[in-house]
Structures are given as structure tokens and as C-alpha cells.
């Protein structure tokens, strides 16, 4: 599996976005670039950690926040991704 399809798989499974159908590196790069532009600094940190496979609890621990805060942030990120895509 190449790096680009791993990222798409990660986005699809971690952010529950099965409608993502990107086949090219350019498409993946454009998607990630666009997503990162609309996220706050905190959301970007959470997004990157989640894409890397960290759990809510692990992200909360790394960022010194509670799990509910991370859950809420993930929900905001999902909405922004859906609006962008």
C-alpha cells in the first residue's frame, strides 16, 4: 500500500468519511492542503495525531486536554472536511 492510499484509508476510517475517492497523489495533496488551511492550530494538531492512528485518550494525554475536548474537536474537523470536500 502506498503512502497516499494509507492517508486516504486513515481519513476514511478515522474520520468516518467513506465518500472520499481520491486516486492520485495530487488529489490527496490538494485535499490535505485544503483541510489544513481551514483548521485552527489546535484542530491541526488533533487532526495530525488522529491520522497517525492515536486514540482520543492518547491525543488527550499528548495535548493535556480531556477526551471530551478531543471528541468535540474531531467533530468540528469532520464538519470542516465535509464542507471542503
C-alpha positions in Angstrom: 0.0 0.0 0.0 1.5 3.4 -0.9 1.6 6.4 1.4 -1.2 8.3 -0.4 -3.7 5.4 -0.1 -2.7 5.0 3.5 -3.7 8.6 4.2 -7.0 8.2 2.4 -7.7 4.9 4.3 -6.9 6.8 7.5 -9.1 9.7 6.7 -11.9 7.3 5.7 -11.7 5.2 8.8 -10.7 7.7 11.5 -13.0 10.5 10.3 -15.8 8.2 9.0 -15.7 9.7 5.5 -16.3 6.8 3.2 -17.1 9.2 0.3 -13.5 10.1 -0.2 -12.5 8.7 -3.6 -9.1 10.1 -4.4 -6.8 8.2 -6.7 -3.9 10.5 -7.4 -1.2 11.9 -5.2 -2.2 15.4 -6.4 -5.7 14.8 -5.2 -4.5 13.7 -1.8 -2.1 16.6 -1.5 -4.8 19.1 -2.5 -7.3 17.6 0.0 -4.8 17.6 2.9 -3.6 21.1 2.0 -7.1 22.4 1.9 -8.1 20.8 5.1 -5.1 22.2 6.9 -5.9 25.7 5.7 -9.3 25.7 7.4 -8.2 24.1 10.7 -7.2 26.1 13.8 -3.8 25.3 15.2 -5.3 23.0 17.9 -7.5 21.2 15.3 -4.5 20.7 13.1 -2.6 19.0 16.0 -5.6 16.8 16.7 -6.0 16.0 13.0 -2.4 15.0 12.5 -2.3 12.8 15.6 -5.6 11.2 14.7 -4.4 10.5 11.1 -1.3 8.9 12.7 -3.6 6.5 14.5 -3.7 7.9 18.0 -6.8 7.2 20.1 -8.8 10.0 21.7 -7.3 9.1 25.0 -3.7 9.2 23.7 -4.4 12.6 21.9 -5.9 14.0 25.1 -2.8 12.9 27.0 -0.3 14.3 24.5 -2.1 17.6 24.3 -3.0 17.8 28.0 -6.8 18.0 27.3 -9.7 15.9 28.4 -11.1 13.2 26.0 -14.4 15.1 25.6 -12.5 18.1 24.2 -10.7 15.9 21.7 -14.0 14.3 20.7 -15.6 17.7 20.2 -12.6 18.8 18.2 -12.8 15.7 15.9 -16.5 16.5 15.3 -15.6 20.1 14.2 -12.8 18.7 12.0 -15.2 16.3 10.3 -17.6 19.1 9.5 -14.9 21.2 8.1 -13.6 18.3 6.0 -17.2 17.6 4.7 -17.6 21.3 3.8 -14.2 21.3 2.0 -14.7 18.1 0.1 
